[in-house]
Amino acid sequence: MLSTLPAMRNPAVSFRPDPGSVPDAPGCYLFRDQHGRVIYVGKAKSLRSRLASYFQAWSGIAARTRAMLEAARSVEWIVVDSEVEALHLEYTLIQRHRPRYNIRYRDDKSYPYLVLSTSEEYPRARVQRGTVATGDRRFGPYAHAYAIRETLDLLLRVFPVRTCSQGVFDRARRAGSPCLLHHIDRCVAPCTGEVTADEHRELVEDLARFLDGETGPVLRHLEEEMQQAAEELNFEVAARRRDQLLAARRALEKQQVVSDRPEDLDAVAIHEDDLEAAVQVFFVRRGRLVGRKGWSVDKVEDLTTPQLLTSFLLQLYAERDDDVPPTVLVPVEPDDADALATLLTDQRRATRAGQRGRPAGEVRFHVPRRGAKLAFLRTVEDNAREAFQRTRLQRASDFDSRTRALKELQEVLDLDEAPLRIECYDISHLGGTEVVGSMVVFEDGLPRRSDYRRFKLSVDANDDFAAMREVLRRRFTRLAEERAAPVAEADGTPRRFAYPPNLVVVDGGVGQLNAALEGVADLPTDDVAFVGLAKRFEELWVPDQRRPVVLPRGSEALFLLQRVRDEAHRFAITYQRNRRTRAVTTSELDDIPGVGPTRRQALLTRFGSVAAIRRASVEDLAEVPGISRTIAEAVVAHLSGPDAGADQGADIAASDHAEEHG
């Protein structure tokens, strides 16, 4: 096989652009497949020379690049003014299109942050995972949630800021009485006006400065107040300041000291092989280790370590755009280091321009050769190596099983290629009413939730076959329309309905499968395989075959199909249940004379549910804005009538039946 490779023709030659038409300038290029979907995004200092490398002899192209070129059908490019703009544009395009052949970094897990919600009028401190709202301050990430909660508990003794949810805050404000946290000196109770909004925000800013590493002024201030109170014989205040001082020092002890100098830096280390890589980052602020985080990545493109490092740093500081340090310790110099440093410097200056007392210098990359920084970076490298081994052990079986499942499906169903995109459809209804359909998508054996779709159907009867016909017809009609004009979104990308599946799985047996095929009989489905998955014996029904395909109970293919089917069932039931809840919630109020959408919303806003409205008195209802006593009496009379609960009981019984039978 290897001896024939040099003679193979590069398939990309069929759409090779005229070399003279490609500009000799920096920019980004995009390869698209036959459906117009972007499958790879790259950047180049010279688009002409970089693109030429893809159209050389087949034997000189790396294996992973060959796979991309075999799937590609066209290439286009975008010219920019500088390498800095090319870097930024490449990252933006990758995030927008999520190309299959570009590497993607995955968090090892969801790390917790300590977040100060400074975007709110009364900011609160909380432990949070994932993204934070624009304008909020975050500190971390921390390795364990319990560690950050212990630290926050200590800091609340020094900075008693609000930590309660918005609901608790609003209830305390309405009641005019602070909660327990105020009585144990863990909150200054801005909800009841014990302090003004400005005073509370200043306390939050003090906490932020302490977390940023400006601990000296806080400790000195507490010690001075303790001494002054003792001199004035105010021993109660002196004891309180002593406890706060001890709490602040204990919080500092929980942070490992990395440097004798109060410097800010991030240390990045990579451990990799030809197929995978693990990345670890340690965050140091004011000389103390304040957080760490890890990522893993499949190397679907052939990148050197400097190129991989550049790609990672772009993603890291896009996520942490509010916290770019002046120094980044790295094992090697990143690719396009000058352009990357300029980009991060501009980002650092832009985010710190409005932050008082936080100067913004240039960002530089430092490869330590000796001393404490080299020892620290080696510690980060050790963590990356351990994470790499853990990730490989955890993911090896999962990746192998997905590969085996797709390969087995290809063989059992006699497909030309492995079904990389699988769509599954299910129907759910409540005794023939509120009929809905679901479509879930699995790509490479994993759910792609952004492509899920829900269908509200025109069928109003207990007819699963008619419902399945309608769902499949609507989906493939949209597919035909959007494939005819694939570039349809405002950003120039194909709509997701324009991506055809390799395999369609219908939840049901022969009847549901035939109904699905009838729905698409006059639509183009030449490249799509259809199967029905019957629940009772987990049989696979294939068109034009009299007997079903029975997969072994332990097969990876059966396990994958069960996951796909169960996800479609869950998605359909959830949608149908939500529609049913809305219908039941509003139907009882809609039948009351004088209660329109505005008054109905006012009642539900005040009481939360129809059950709570039913328990309310006429006087309680009349206090709602827009509800007169006459209307309140009509509401009470309607909801307390002899048949008020009958419909609800029928709905619950029908709900149990629908969920049991799907």
N, C-alpha and C positions, 0 to 999 in steps of 0.2 A: 504493500500500500504506500509506504514512504517513497518508494522509487518512482511512483507515478505523480507525486505532488509537483515537481518542477514543471511537468508538462501541462498541469491543469491551468485553465484560463481563469484569470481574475474576473469574477462576475461583475465587479464594480465598473469594469471598462465599458459596459453597455450604457451607463449613464454618466460617463466621465465628461466633465465640462471642458470646453476649449481652454487650454492653459492660458492663452492670452486674455480670456475673459475674467480670470480670477485675479483680483488685485494683489499687488505685492505690498500689503499693509496689515497692521494688526486687526484682529477681529475674532469672531466666533463662527463656527460652522455647525450645521445640523444635518444629520442623516435621517431620512424618513423611510418607512416601509411602504408596502403596496397600498395600505389604507391611509397613508398620509400621516401616520403616527410617528412622532419623533422617537427614535431609538438610541441616538447617541448625540451628545453635545460636546464639542471641544473648543479650545482656544488656540491661538497661534500668534506669534510675532509677525510672521509672514504667511498669510492665507495661501498664497500661491505655492510655496515650497512645502507647506504642511499637507495640503490636500494632494499634492503630487505623490506623496509617500503612500497614499492609499491605493494608487492605481499602478503600482509597480508589479513585478513578477510575483506570482502567487506564493512561490517558495520563500520569498523574503519577508512575508507578513506573519506576525505572531498568530497562534491558534485562536486566541480569544477575539482578535481583530477580524480574522477570517469569518467567524460566526456572525459578527455584526455586518460585514460586507455581504454575506450571503442573504441576510434578511433585508438589506437596504435596497431601495429602488430609485432614490434621488438624493441629491445633496444641495444645500443652499448655504449662503453665508451672510454675515452682517459685519460691515466694516465700522470700526470705531477709531478714535483719534489717538489712543495710547494703550500701552499694555495694562495700565491700571484699570481703564474702562473695560478692557477685554476680560480681566479677572472678575470684575463685578458682574458683567453681563453673563459670563459663563455660569456663575453661581445662580443668578436669577433665572436663567433658562432651565437649568437642571431642576430647580425647585418647582418651576411651573409645569414642566413636561414629565418629570420623573422618568427619564429614559431607562429602558431595560438594561442597556449596556454601559451605563455610568455607575460608578460605585455609589453605594448608599451606606451611611453610617447609622448604626443602631445603638441606642443606649443599652448598656448591660442591664439596667433596670431603671425605674423611675426614681430619681434621687429627690429627697425633700430639701426645700429651701425654707429659710426664715424670711417671711415677706412682711413688709410694712406697706399698707395700702394707702400710700400718700396721695393717690389720685382721688380719695374720698374726702369729704368735709371733715369727718372725724376719723382719722386713720386708725387702723387696728393692726396688731401684730398677730401673725398666725403661721402655722407650719403648713406648707403647701407643696404639692408635686405638680410637675408640668409647667406650662406657660403661665405668665402673670400678666395682669392688665397693664396697658400702657400708662406710664406715670408712676407705677409702684416701684418700691425699692426692694431688692432681694439680696440675700446673703447666703453663701454656701456655694455649691450643694454640699450636704453632709452625707456621710456614709450611712447613718442610722437615724431614724426618726426619734427614737428615745433619747439619743444624745442631744439633739437640738431642743427637745422639749424640756430636758433637765436644765439646759443652759437658759432657755427662755424663762423658766420658773425662777431661776436665780436673778435674772436681769429685771424681772417684774418687781422685785423687792427694791431695786434701785430706781427703775423707770416704770412706775405703775401706769402704763398706757392701756388703752382699751384692747381687749382680746375677744370680746363677745361677738356673736353673729349679728347681722342686721335685724333679724326678727327679735332677738333678746333686747337689743338696743332700743328698738321702737317701743316694745312693751314697757320697758323701764321708763322711757320718756313719757308715755301716756299715763302710767301709774304715778309718776313723780317720785318714785322710790328706787334707789340704786340696789343692785343685786349684792350677793354675798361677797363678791370679789372686792368691792369697795370697803366692806366692813372688816376684811382681813388685810387691808392695805396693799392689795394687788391691782387696784384700779382707782384712778382719781375721779371717776364717775362724771365724764362730760355729758352723759345722757340726761342727768338731772340738773346740770348747771353748776355743779360743785367747782368746776373750772370752766373758763371760756374756751371756745374753739381754738383761738390763737395760743392760749396757754398750753392746751393739750398738744397742739402741733409742735410747739417748741420742745415739749418733753419727748415727742417722737423723734424730732431732729437730734436731740441729745443722745437718744438710744442709737440712732443711725450712725452718729459720729463714733460712739463707743464701739459698735460692731465694725466700723471701718478701721479701727485700730487706734483712734485718738483717745486712749485710755488715761493718759497722764493727767489731763485737766480734771477729769471726773473724779479720780482717786484723790487728788489734792483738794478739790472742792469739798468732798465728803469728809476728809480728815479735818479740814479747817472748821467746818460746821460742827463736827463732833467736839473739837477742842473748845470752840466758843461756847457751845451749850454747856459743857462741863464747867467752864469758868463762871458762867452765869447761874450755876447750880440747877440748871434745867436738865436733870438727869434722865428724864423720860425721852426727851429729844436726843440727848447724847447717846442713849442706848439704841435708839432707832437708827441713828447715823452709823453707829458702830456695826450694827447688823447689816446695814446696806453696804458698808465698806467691805465686810467679810464676804458678802454675797458677790460683790463685783470681783474681788480677788479670786474667789473660787471659780467664777466664770472664766477668768483669764487662764487659770491653771488647766482648764479643759482644752485650751488651744496650744498645740505644740509649737515651740519656738524653733524657727528654721534659720533665722539670721539675726545677728547682733544689731544690724541696722534696720530702721523702720522702713523697709523698701517693699514695693509692690511688684510681684512677678508671677507668671504662670510657668510651670515646668511640664513639657510635653515629651512623652516617650512612646515609641512604636516597637512592637514585636510582631514579626511577619514571616510568612513563607510565600510560596508562589501563588497560593490560592486565597489565603485569609490574612487578616491583620487584626491586632488588638491595640487600642490606643488608650493611654491613661494620662490624665491631666491633674496636677496638684495646684491648687490656688493659694497663693501666699499674699497676705495683706498686712502691711506694717510689721513685716518680719515674722508673722505667725501663720501657721497652716490653718486656713479657715474652711477648706473644702476640697473634695476630690471627686472625679467622675471618670467613667470608663465608656468606651465605645468598641464595637466590633464591626468588621466589614468583610464582605466577600469581594475579592479583587476580580471583578468581571472585565476590567480593562488592564492592559499591561502598563503599569506605572512603576517608575523608580521610587525609591524612598523619598527623595526631595519632592517629587511630583505629588506623591501621596500626602506628604506633610503639608504642602500648599493647599491641596484640596481640603484637608481636614481643618486647617486653620481658618479657611474661608467659612466653613460651616460653623465652627466653634464660636467665632466672634460675630456671626450673624445671629446666633442664639443669645449671645451675651454682649449685645451691642452697647449696653450701658455700663460695661465693666471690662474695658480693654486696658491691660496694664502697660506700663512703659517698657517692660522687659519680658521677653519670652525665651525661656531656656529650651533649646532644641538639641537633639542628637546630631543633626547635620543641618547645613544651610538649606532652607527651603528653595524650591524652584521659583524663579522670578522673585527673588527675595526683595529687591529694591522696589518693584511695583507693589508687592504685597505690603511692605512696610509703609509705603506712601498711602495705600488704601486704608490701612488700619489706623494710621496717624490721623487722617482726615476724619475717620469715624470717631476716634477718641476725642478729638477737638470738638466735633459737632455735638456729642452727647454731654460733654462736660462744660460746654459754654454757659449753660444755664444753671449749673450747680455751684453754689457759693462755696468759695474756699477750696475748690478742687482743681488745681492747675493741670493743664494737659500738655505734656511734652511729646516728643517724637517716640514712636514705637521702634524698638530694635530687637533683632534676633541674636542671641548669644549662645555660642557652642562652647561650653566650659571645657577647659583642658586640665585643670588642676584645682585643688582647694575644696572648700566647703560646697560650692555650687556643683562641682562634678560629683561629689559624694551624694548630694541631694538628688541629682538627676539619675544617678545609678539606682537609688531607692525607687524612683518612679519607674525606671526600666524593669526592676524586679517585679513591681506590681503589674506592669504590662505583660511580662512573661507569664506570671501566674494566671492572669485573666485570660490570656491566650489559651493556655492549657485547659482551663475550666470551660471556656466557651467551646473549644473543639470537642471536648467530651460530651457536653450537653447537646450540641447541635449536630454531631456526627450522625447519631441515630435518626434524628428528625430529618436532616437533609437526605440521608440515604433512603429513608422510608418514603419520602415524597417522590424521589426519583424512581424508586421501584414501583410505586403506585401508578405514576403516569405512564411508565413503560409497560406495566401490565395491562392498563386500560387500552393502550395503543395496540397491543397484541391481541387481546380478547375481542376487541371491537373491529379489528382489522383496519385501523386508521393509517393514513399515510405518514402522520407524524404524531408525536405525543400531544395530548390535549392540554396545552399550556393555559388556555382560557376556557373554563367550564362555567356555564350558566345553568342555574336550577330554578324551576318555577313551581309555585304551590298556590293553592286556592284556600281561602278561609271565609266562612260566613256564619251567620246566626240564624239558623232555621230558614235559610233562603233569603235573608235580608242582610243589608250591609255587606254585600259580597265584595271581597277585595282579592287582589293577587299580589304575589311577591316575586321578585327576581333577585337572586344573589349571585355574586361573581367570585370565582376562585381563580387566581393566576399563580402559576408555578406551585399549585397545591396549597396556597394560602389565601385567606379571604381578602378581597379588595373592596372594602366597605364604601369607598367613595363612588363605586360604580353600582351599588345596590339601587333598585328602583321599586316603587310601590304603584299599584294600579287600583283605582276605584272603578269598578266595572258597572256597565249598564244593565247586566243581567240581574234580574230581581226574582230569582227562583232557585230552588234547590237543584241546580243543574251544573255539576262540576265540569261536565264535558263542554257545555257552551261557554262557561267562564274560561276554561283553558284555551279554547279556540280564540276567544277575544284577546286574551293576554298575548299569546304568541303572534297573532296577526298584528296587533298594535306595535309590538317590539320590532318585528322584522319589517313592517312598513316604514317605521322610523329609520331602521338600518338602511333600507334601500334609498330613502330620501336623502339621508346624510352622506351616504357613500357617493351619491351623484354630485354632491357639493360639499366635500369633506371639511374645507376651511370655513368654519361657521361662527366660532367664538370671537369675541372682541379682540382677544390677544392673538388671533390667527391660528389657534390650535383646533384640531378636529373635536367635535362634540363626542362625548364618551359613548353615546348610542351608536356611533359610527364604527366602533370596534367589533367585528364579528366574533362569535365564539367558535372554538374548535369542536366543542361538544355541548349539547343541550340535554339536561337531565330533567325529565318530567316526573313530578311526585305522583306515582300511581302506576297502574298496570296497562294492559292493552288498550282499554277504553280511553284513558287520558292521553296515551301516546298517539292514538289515531286522531283524537280531537285536535291535538297540537299540530299534527301533520296536515289535517284539513285546513287549519287556520293559515298555514303558510304555503298551501298547495300552489298558488299562482305567484309566489314571491321567490326571488333568487336565494337559494340555500344550498348551492352545489358543494360548497366547501365545509358544510356544517353537518355533523353527525347527531342523530337524535336517539335517545334511549328513554325507556320508562323504568323507574325503580319502584317495584311493588313492595308495600310495607310488610305483608304477612310473612313471606318467605325470603325477603330481600332478593327477589329475582330481577334480572335485567332483561327487559323486553326490547328487542331490536326490530326495526321495520322489516317486513317481508320475511320474517322467520317465525315458524310455527311454534317452536319451543324456546323457552327463555334461556338465557345464559345464567348459570348458577356459579357464582364465585365462591371459592373456599372460604370458610368462616374466618380463617386467620389471615386472609390476604390483605395486603396494604391497599389494593385497589378498592375492595369492599369497604374498608375503614374510611377511605377518603370520600367515597360516594355517600356513606352514611353521614359523615360530617357535613357535606354539602347539602344533603336533603334535610337534615335536622336544622341547619341554619336557615334554610328557606322557610321551613315550618315555623320556626321561632319568629322570623321577621314578619311573616304573614299574620300570625296570631297577635303579635304586638300591635300591628297596624289596625287589625280588625277590633281588638279590644279598646284601643284608643278612640276609634270612631264610635263604638258602642257606648263607651263612657260619656262621650260628649253628647250623644243622642239622648241617653237616659237622663243626664244631668239637666239638659235644657228643655226636654219635652214637657216636664211637669210645670215649669214656669211659663212656657210658651202658651199654655192653654188658659192662663189667667187673664181675664179682660183687664185692659189698662196697663199690663206689664209688657213693655216692648224691650228691644235689645238694650237700651240705655239703662232702664230700671232693673232689668234682669242682671246686668253686669254690676250695677251698684250693690244689689243684694248679695251676689256671690262674692264680691270684693270684701264686703263687711263681714259676712258670716262664713265664707269659705266653701260651703256645700249646701245642697238642698236639704240634707238631713239636719244641719244646724238651723236652717231657715224654718224647718218644720217645728223645731223645738222652741223657737223664739216667740215671744208674746207680741200682741198688737202694738204695745208701747215701744218695744225694742225695734220692731220693724219701722214704726213711724219716725224713729230717729235717723233713719237713713235718708240722705239728701235725695229729694225727688219723690219720696214715698209719702203720700198723704195718709191720714188715718183711714179714709175710705178704702184705699188700695191695700193698706195693711190688713184691714178686716177681710178683704176679698182673698188675699194670699192665705191667711190663716184658715178661712173657710174651705178653700180649695185643697190645701195640703192636709187638712185634718178630716177630710170627708171619709166616708166608709170604704171607698175604693182606692184610697191614696196609696196604700202599700201593696195592692194586688199586682199592679204592673211591675213594681220593683221585684217582687218575688218571682214573677214569671220570667223577668229578665235574668235573674240569677240562675234559675233552673236551666234556661236556654243556654246561658253562658257555660255552665258545667258541661252540657251536652256538646256544645260546639268545641270546647277545648279537648274533650275526650276523643271526638271523632275527627278533629282537624278540619 
